[in-house]
């Protein structure tokens, strides 16, 4: 399971946006654990405290965050303690190593160490070295990378607010780093309790998860933080448990109360935000693409991102496509469905099959629109229950059309079609929304299937450039690859 899935699963299972720092700070350790005169005794006492924190909170939080510097300060025995702590964290709770790593020369070997040897799920990085530094960590597609974009210490204001408070450097960091990795790989670390600061960052990065570092003031501004920091789906924010609570005997009680307070505020905000915005076009082109408005809408809501993105295969693309956001925009989702229908109504089939997991909502919507039954091949076969390869009812010999969202390599669509065929069904056609092009359709035809797409990446590129949505440099970079 990759970091993003592990994180969101923990959020759902524990109904929590809380994270807990696992820092062996002797100054914060409760007196009842003692204060050893020698290093060995101190390490043992710190271990007893940290393991207590894990045991008391593992069903109340969504992640743990050990700070590497505290462990390094304890020498070799401190690093041994870190590995012991990481091993003790339940497997269903991800570990974010707070390293603030910023050295390009050691980035490759350090990424290998923390991800492969230590087994952490995500790491924090300093952005100043640039994308070359982050790339060493982003080549691990199942891991997470948090980029520090702002800190809370007053001494950093002269740098972070430069050149003006209206156009500060930290917002430029937010804009830049989003081109380094996908929303499932790259996240932002933000040190602030200021709702205005969070609002500015959220406006630029509507789909990124934000990891807060500082704790809200005792006067209480949790609601302001959640209002400013949560995205439109009421998630995307990771909140630290206050450090002083980790030193109390009522740790579990306090963390549970904080979690419940966050849930209560989230639910209230959900009622206030439960509305659908209507998009209108501000572009008039002479040679209008038949799906121009839809392409522009997908770009405007962040489904089409341009930059340098490392894919799961290890290849680097100059764009990233994320169609999962459309299910939260009914107006756009409906347009996407009707675009599929234009192709599907020309084909002959008995059932619609969606490829897990991205195209399942689309296949469901098409099934309802066309009044055709739906099935889907399982991504993995369960070891219990019916152990079905194909979910849903069907009759042997029926013809099935496969629906997917994006053709990049064609692997998922082909594998899904082959699973369906192996179950006694006929697959002739595969229909997707966006074609990555570069001969992928030919690859599918070589497997015996016909491939159709609503739009190709080259059509998207031309439309966005003509509408002024992407720069000339971005346009040139894209057309060179297609």
C-alpha positions as semicolon CSV with decimal commas, in nm:
position;residue;x (nm);y (nm);z (nm)
1;X;0,000;0,000;0,000
2;X;0,143;0,341;-0,094
3;X;0,172;0,631;0,149
4;X;-0,126;0,828;0,020
5;X;-0,358;0,528;0,039
6;X;-0,223;0,436;0,382
7;X;-0,277;0,792;0,507
8;X;-0,629;0,833;0,374
9;X;-0,724;0,486;0,497
10;X;-0,600;0,572;0,848
11;X;-0,792;0,901;0,835
12;X;-1,109;0,713;0,748
13;X;-1,064;0,423;0,990
14;X;-0,968;0,637;1,290
15;X;-1,185;0,932;1,188
16;X;-0,890;1,157;1,260
17;X;-0,675;1,428;1,103
18;X;-0,438;1,425;1,400
19;X;-0,069;1,339;1,389
20;X;0,158;1,278;1,687
21;X;0,524;1,369;1,710
22;X;0,740;1,087;1,848
23;X;1,034;1,295;1,966
24;X;1,278;1,168;2,234
25;X;1,311;1,510;2,394
26;X;1,427;1,466;2,755
27;X;1,295;1,812;2,841
28;X;0,940;1,705;2,749
29;X;0,950;1,358;2,907
30;X;0,723;1,329;3,215
31;X;0,904;1,311;3,549
32;X;0,755;0,970;3,632
33;X;0,975;0,814;3,366
34;X;1,285;0,936;3,555
35;X;1,593;1,111;3,424
36;X;1,881;0,868;3,390
37;X;2,237;0,971;3,474
38;X;2,381;0,766;3,187
39;X;2,291;0,740;2,819
40;X;2,169;0,380;2,834
41;X;1,923;0,454;3,115
42;X;1,798;0,769;2,940
43;X;1,737;0,579;2,614
44;X;1,535;0,318;2,801
45;X;1,326;0,583;2,975
46;X;1,261;0,764;2,648
47;X;1,160;0,436;2,487
48;X;0,911;0,364;2,766
49;X;0,757;0,708;2,715
50;X;0,738;0,690;2,336
51;X;0,593;0,338;2,335
52;X;0,330;0,458;2,585
53;X;0,235;0,740;2,346
54;X;0,196;0,494;2,058
55;X;-0,013;0,250;2,262
56;X;-0,242;0,528;2,386
57;X;-0,304;0,698;2,050
58;X;-0,273;0,446;1,765
59;X;-0,651;0,433;1,712
60;X;-0,692;0,811;1,741
61;X;-0,442;0,946;1,488
62;X;-0,370;0,913;1,116
63;X;0,012;0,935;1,125
64;X;0,318;0,957;1,349
65;X;0,602;1,202;1,293
66;X;0,940;1,135;1,458
67;X;1,189;1,421;1,425
68;X;1,525;1,291;1,308
69;X;1,726;1,563;1,484
70;X;1,622;1,450;1,832
71;X;1,739;1,097;1,762
72;X;2,066;1,212;1,604
73;X;2,139;1,419;1,912
74;X;2,145;1,095;2,115
75;X;2,416;0,943;1,895
76;X;2,421;0,585;1,770
77;X;2,187;0,467;2,043
78;X;1,944;0,738;1,935
79;X;1,928;0,605;1,580
80;X;1,876;0,256;1,718
81;X;1,588;0,399;1,922
82;X;1,441;0,553;1,607
83;X;1,438;0,217;1,427
84;X;1,275;0,057;1,732
85;X;1,007;0,327;1,737
86;X;0,936;0,292;1,362
87;X;0,903;-0,084;1,401
88;X;0,660;-0,041;1,691
89;X;0,417;0,184;1,507
90;X;0,121;-0,027;1,382
91;X;0,149;-0,108;1,012
92;X;-0,182;0,063;0,932
93;X;-0,049;0,399;1,056
94;X;0,206;0,572;0,828
95;X;0,531;0,721;0,962
96;X;0,646;1,064;0,840
97;X;1,014;1,121;0,917
98;X;1,063;1,489;0,998
99;X;1,413;1,528;0,858
100;X;1,406;1,866;0,677
101;X;1,673;1,716;0,454
102;X;1,828;1,972;0,222
103;X;2,160;1,840;0,091
104;X;2,171;1,746;-0,276
105;X;2,494;1,546;-0,250
106;X;2,346;1,298;-0,003
107;X;1,988;1,295;-0,131
108;X;2,005;0,968;-0,326
109;X;2,172;0,762;-0,055
110;X;1,957;0,921;0,216
111;X;1,636;0,844;0,025
112;X;1,747;0,483;-0,011
113;X;1,828;0,460;0,358
114;X;1,506;0,606;0,498
115;X;1,271;0,441;0,250
116;X;1,434;0,103;0,188
117;X;1,633;0,036;0,505
118;X;1,434;0,218;0,771
119;X;1,094;0,163;0,610
120;X;0,946;0,510;0,672
121;X;0,648;0,606;0,460
122;X;0,719;0,974;0,400
123;X;0,977;1,242;0,466
124;X;1,003;1,621;0,501
125;X;1,244;1,814;0,278
126;X;1,380;2,166;0,256
127;X;1,294;2,320;-0,087
128;X;1,590;2,555;-0,128
129;X;1,803;2,315;-0,336
130;X;1,520;2,274;-0,585
131;X;1,360;1,991;-0,776
132;X;1,687;1,802;-0,830
133;X;1,695;1,735;-0,458
134;X;1,332;1,625;-0,433
135;X;1,364;1,396;-0,737
136;X;1,575;1,148;-0,539
137;X;1,278;1,092;-0,309
138;X;1,000;1,122;-0,567
139;X;1,139;0,829;-0,768
140;X;0,983;0,616;-0,493
141;X;0,621;0,639;-0,617
142;X;0,478;0,458;-0,314
143;X;0,633;0,705;-0,068
144;X;0,537;1,059;0,032
145;X;0,740;1,380;0,024
146;X;0,649;1,685;0,231
147;X;0,808;2,011;0,119
148;X;0,856;2,279;0,385
149;X;0,708;2,601;0,245
150;X;0,678;2,811;0,559
151;X;0,797;2,810;0,921
152;X;0,653;2,981;1,226
153;X;0,967;3,123;1,386
154;X;0,976;3,506;1,379
155;X;1,336;3,515;1,254
156;X;1,229;3,371;0,919
157;X;0,994;3,655;0,832
158;X;1,259;3,858;0,649
159;X;1,313;3,568;0,410
160;X;0,965;3,419;0,387
161;X;0,781;3,750;0,339
162;X;1,031;3,882;0,084
163;X;0,990;4,091;-0,127
164;X;0,643;4,197;-0,002
165;X;0,372;4,052;0,217
166;X;0,138;4,058;-0,086
167;X;0,375;3,845;-0,294
168;X;0,589;3,656;-0,040
169;X;0,859;3,404;-0,119
170;X;0,679;3,121;0,065
171;X;0,389;3,141;-0,182
172;X;0,636;3,115;-0,470
173;X;0,761;2,795;-0,305
174;X;0,403;2,664;-0,300
175;X;0,358;2,744;-0,670
176;X;0,691;2,593;-0,772
177;X;0,692;2,266;-0,580
178;X;0,352;2,160;-0,710
179;X;0,515;2,101;-1,048
180;X;0,758;1,853;-0,889
181;X;0,520;1,571;-0,807
182;X;0,163;1,447;-0,808
183;X;-0,088;1,526;-0,531
184;X;-0,053;1,163;-0,419
185;X;0,326;1,197;-0,378
186;X;0,406;1,554;-0,288
187;X;0,261;1,747;0,006
188;X;0,326;2,076;0,185
189;X;0,449;2,141;0,538
190;X;0,324;2,468;0,682
191;X;0,428;2,623;1,012
192;X;0,153;2,866;1,104
193;X;-0,157;2,921;1,313
194;X;-0,257;3,217;1,099
195;X;-0,579;3,151;0,910
196;X;-0,498;3,418;0,651
197;X;-0,167;3,248;0,566
198;X;-0,338;2,910;0,536
199;X;-0,606;3,057;0,311
200;X;-0,344;3,196;0,073
201;X;-0,168;2,859;0,053
202;X;-0,492;2,666;0,011
203;X;-0,600;2,898;-0,272
204;X;-0,281;2,815;-0,465
205;X;-0,274;2,446;-0,371
206;X;-0,640;2,338;-0,346
207;X;-0,569;1,965;-0,374
208;X;-0,251;1,925;-0,168
209;X;-0,239;1,785;0,182
210;X;-0,103;2,042;0,428
211;X;0,097;1,924;0,730
212;X;0,082;2,184;1,005
213;X;0,382;2,224;1,235
214;X;0,280;2,485;1,488
215;X;0,005;2,447;1,744
216;X;-0,282;2,691;1,770
217;X;-0,278;2,947;2,048
218;X;-0,428;2,856;2,383
219;X;-0,696;3,118;2,326
220;X;-0,826;2,877;2,064
221;X;-0,837;2,925;1,687
222;X;-0,888;2,565;1,579
223;X;-1,201;2,658;1,386
224;X;-1,012;2,929;1,196
225;X;-0,738;2,682;1,108
226;X;-0,984;2,421;0,982
227;X;-1,188;2,678;0,790
228;X;-0,879;2,805;0,611
229;X;-0,687;2,479;0,575
230;X;-0,941;2,215;0,478
231;X;-1,008;2,168;0,109
232;X;-1,353;2,157;-0,050
233;X;-1,386;1,789;0,041
234;X;-1,323;1,869;0,409
235;X;-0,987;1,694;0,417
236;X;-0,632;1,770;0,310
237;X;-0,512;1,892;0,650
238;X;-0,295;1,713;0,907
239;X;-0,306;1,863;1,256
240;X;-0,039;1,803;1,524
241;X;-0,136;1,708;1,876
242;X;0,003;1,981;2,108
243;X;0,341;1,880;2,250
244;X;0,243;1,955;2,608
245;X;-0,039;1,701;2,588
246;X;0,216;1,425;2,525
247;X;0,353;1,479;2,876
248;X;0,023;1,436;3,060
249;X;-0,123;1,129;3,228
250;X;-0,454;1,200;3,053
251;X;-0,295;1,166;2,710
252;X;-0,558;0,940;2,555
253;X;-0,847;1,140;2,698
254;X;-0,704;1,469;2,570
255;X;-0,626;1,335;2,221
256;X;-0,971;1,182;2,192
257;X;-1,132;1,512;2,293
258;X;-0,925;1,699;2,035
259;X;-1,014;1,449;1,764
260;X;-1,385;1,480;1,845
261;X;-1,362;1,859;1,837
262;X;-1,202;1,849;1,492
263;X;-1,474;1,614;1,365
264;X;-1,746;1,840;1,504
265;X;-1,602;2,149;1,336
266;X;-1,548;1,958;1,009
267;X;-1,912;1,852;1,003
268;X;-2,028;2,209;1,062
269;X;-1,807;2,338;0,783
270;X;-1,938;2,065;0,555
271;X;-2,291;2,198;0,594
272;X;-2,172;2,549;0,512
273;X;-1,982;2,436;0,200
274;X;-2,232;2,189;0,054
275;X;-2,300;2,372;-0,269
276;X;-2,192;2,329;-0,631
277;X;-2,021;2,614;-0,814
278;X;-2,119;2,684;-1,173
279;X;-1,834;2,730;-1,424
280;X;-1,868;2,967;-1,715
281;X;-1,628;3,009;-2,006
282;X;-1,427;3,329;-2,047
283;X;-1,272;3,224;-2,381
284;X;-1,391;3,268;-2,738
285;X;-1,182;3,088;-3,003
286;X;-1,246;3,087;-3,376
287;X;-1,140;2,724;-3,421
288;X;-1,320;2,584;-3,121
289;X;-1,252;2,224;-3,022
290;X;-1,579;2,032;-2,972
291;X;-1,480;1,969;-2,609
292;X;-1,313;2,307;-2,550
293;X;-1,521;2,410;-2,250
294;X;-1,477;2,070;-2,087
295;X;-1,099;2,080;-2,135
296;X;-1,081;2,429;-1,984
297;X;-1,297;2,327;-1,689
298;X;-1,079;2,023;-1,617
299;X;-0,774;2,248;-1,621
300;X;-0,936;2,511;-1,399
301;X;-1,030;2,261;-1,127
302;X;-0,684;2,105;-1,126
303;X;-0,745;1,780;-1,317
304;X;-0,478;1,878;-1,571
305;X;-0,144;1,981;-1,419
306;X;0,170;2,083;-1,603
307;X;0,526;2,050;-1,471
308;X;0,767;1,759;-1,426
309;X;0,590;1,458;-1,273
310;X;0,744;1,121;-1,191
311;X;0,506;0,838;-1,281
312;X;0,469;0,501;-1,110
313;X;0,674;0,347;-1,391
314;X;0,964;0,579;-1,307
315;X;0,919;0,780;-1,628
316;X;0,895;1,158;-1,607
317;X;0,611;1,338;-1,787
318;X;0,565;1,711;-1,835
319;X;0,202;1,684;-1,723
320;X;-0,018;1,494;-1,479
321;X;-0,382;1,395;-1,522
322;X;-0,607;1,335;-1,221
323;X;-0,970;1,275;-1,320
324;X;-1,075;1,161;-0,973
325;X;-1,165;1,519;-0,882
326;X;-1,456;1,528;-1,125
327;X;-1,680;1,325;-0,894
328;X;-1,689;1,626;-0,659
329;X;-1,805;1,853;-0,945
330;X;-2,142;1,720;-1,068
331;X;-2,168;1,974;-1,352
332;X;-1,834;1,868;-1,501
333;X;-1,883;1,499;-1,422
334;X;-2,204;1,499;-1,625
335;X;-2,025;1,655;-1,922
336;X;-1,754;1,389;-1,903
337;X;-2,017;1,115;-1,901
338;X;-2,193;1,255;-2,208
339;X;-1,858;1,277;-2,388
340;X;-1,814;0,902;-2,329
341;X;-2,172;0,840;-2,443
342;X;-2,099;0,995;-2,784
343;X;-1,855;0,710;-2,846
344;X;-2,040;0,431;-2,666
345;X;-2,363;0,483;-2,859
346;X;-2,177;0,381;-3,176
347;X;-2,065;0,047;-3,028
348;X;-2,244;-0,279;-2,963
349;X;-2,220;-0,428;-2,613
350;X;-2,426;-0,593;-2,342
351;X;-2,245;-0,469;-2,032
352;X;-2,007;-0,193;-1,920
353;X;-1,691;-0,275;-1,726
354;X;-1,501;-0,014;-1,525
355;X;-1,133;-0,055;-1,440
356;X;-1,061;-0,020;-1,065
357;X;-1,033;0,214;-0,909
358;X;-1,026;0,540;-1,101
359;X;-1,294;0,467;-1,361
360;X;-1,550;0,294;-1,138
361;X;-1,752;0,616;-1,074
362;X;-1,750;0,687;-1,449
363;X;-1,862;0,333;-1,537
364;X;-2,141;0,358;-1,277
365;X;-2,263;0,686;-1,424
366;X;-2,256;0,544;-1,778
367;X;-2,444;0,237;-1,665
368;X;-2,723;0,458;-1,531
369;X;-2,727;0,688;-1,835
370;X;-2,734;0,407;-2,092
371;X;-2,939;0,163;-1,884
372;X;-2,675;-0,107;-1,936
373;X;-2,564;-0,337;-1,652
374;X;-2,217;-0,287;-1,508
375;X;-1,943;-0,525;-1,393
376;X;-1,580;-0,475;-1,300
377;X;-1,268;-0,691;-1,274
378;X;-1,115;-0,698;-0,928
379;X;-0,773;-0,540;-0,895
380;X;-0,682;-0,820;-0,659
381;X;-0,875;-1,136;-0,576
382;X;-0,980;-1,166;-0,213
383;X;-0,858;-1,464;-0,014
384;X;-1,199;-1,496;0,150
385;X;-1,565;-1,482;0,052
386;X;-1,656;-1,570;-0,307
387;X;-1,304;-1,498;-0,440
388;X;-1,458;-1,357;-0,756
389;X;-1,237;-1,230;-1,035
390;X;-1,529;-1,032;-1,182
391;X;-1,782;-0,850;-0,960
392;X;-2,142;-0,824;-1,079
393;X;-2,382;-1,056;-1,259
394;X;-2,323;-1,159;-1,621
395;X;-2,401;-1,435;-1,870
396;X;-2,129;-1,626;-2,051
397;X;-2,072;-1,509;-2,407
398;X;-2,195;-1,154;-2,354
399;X;-2,006;-0,861;-2,507
400;X;-1,848;-0,613;-2,267
401;X;-1,708;-0,266;-2,338
402;X;-1,420;-0,164;-2,110
403;X;-1,416;0,192;-1,975
404;X;-1,101;0,353;-1,832
405;X;-1,001;0,711;-1,755
406;X;-0,653;0,763;-1,906
407;X;-0,440;0,563;-2,150
408;X;-0,076;0,605;-2,048
409;X;0,079;0,264;-2,107
410;X;-0,246;0,075;-2,164
411;X;-0,147;-0,180;-1,900
412;X;-0,447;-0,146;-1,668
413;X;-0,700;-0,149;-1,952
414;X;-0,541;-0,452;-2,119
415;X;-0,512;-0,644;-1,792
416;X;-0,875;-0,567;-1,712
417;X;-0,991;-0,677;-2,058
418;X;-0,794;-1,001;-2,029
419;X;-0,949;-1,081;-1,689
420;X;-1,294;-1,025;-1,835
421;X;-1,219;-1,240;-2,140
422;X;-1,084;-1,519;-1,921
423;X;-1,421;-1,533;-1,745
424;X;-1,608;-1,627;-2,062
425;X;-1,701;-1,280;-2,185
426;X;-1,617;-1,105;-2,513
427;X;-1,427;-0,776;-2,514
428;X;-1,399;-0,588;-2,841
429;X;-1,369;-0,222;-2,742
430;X;-1,186;-0,011;-2,484
431;X;-1,300;0,349;-2,436
432;X;-1,104;0,609;-2,237
433;X;-1,136;0,980;-2,177
434;X;-0,777;1,093;-2,242
435;X;-0,520;0,926;-2,465
436;X;-0,154;0,979;-2,377
437;X;-0,090;0,897;-2,743
438;X;0,262;0,784;-2,846
439;X;0,130;0,461;-2,998
440;X;-0,067;0,329;-2,699
441;X;-0,377;0,264;-2,911
442;X;-0,166;0,058;-3,152
443;X;-0,046;-0,148;-2,858
444;X;-0,406;-0,216;-2,760
445;X;-0,502;-0,309;-3,116
446;X;-0,213;-0,555;-3,122
447;X;-0,385;-0,730;-2,831
448;X;-0,705;-0,765;-3,036
449;X;-0,907;-0,473;-2,902
450;X;-1,027;-0,149;-3,060
451;X;-0,934;0,165;-2,865
452;X;-1,131;0,491;-2,856
453;X;-1,069;0,817;-2,670
454;X;-1,265;1,136;-2,614
455;X;-0,955;1,358;-2,646
456;X;-0,581;1,317;-2,691
457;X;-0,314;1,498;-2,495
458;X;-0,213;1,691;-2,809
459;X;-0,569;1,824;-2,845
460;X;-0,566;1,929;-2,481
461;X;-0,232;2,103;-2,527
462;X;-0,347;2,300;-2,831
463;X;-0,672;2,406;-2,664
464;X;-0,507;2,521;-2,340
465;X;-0,238;2,713;-2,525
466;X;-0,488;2,883;-2,755
467;X;-0,694;2,980;-2,450
468;X;-0,391;3,120;-2,269
469;X;-0,406;2,864;-1,989
470;X;-0,047;2,743;-2,040
471;X;0,266;2,936;-2,129
472;X;0,461;2,920;-2,453
473;X;0,740;2,734;-2,271
474;X;0,496;2,471;-2,142
475;X;0,343;2,440;-2,488
476;X;0,682;2,391;-2,656
477;X;0,782;2,130;-2,398
478;X;0,463;1,933;-2,459
479;X;0,460;1,939;-2,838
480;X;0,821;1,820;-2,847
481;X;0,710;1,503;-2,671
482;X;0,415;1,440;-2,898
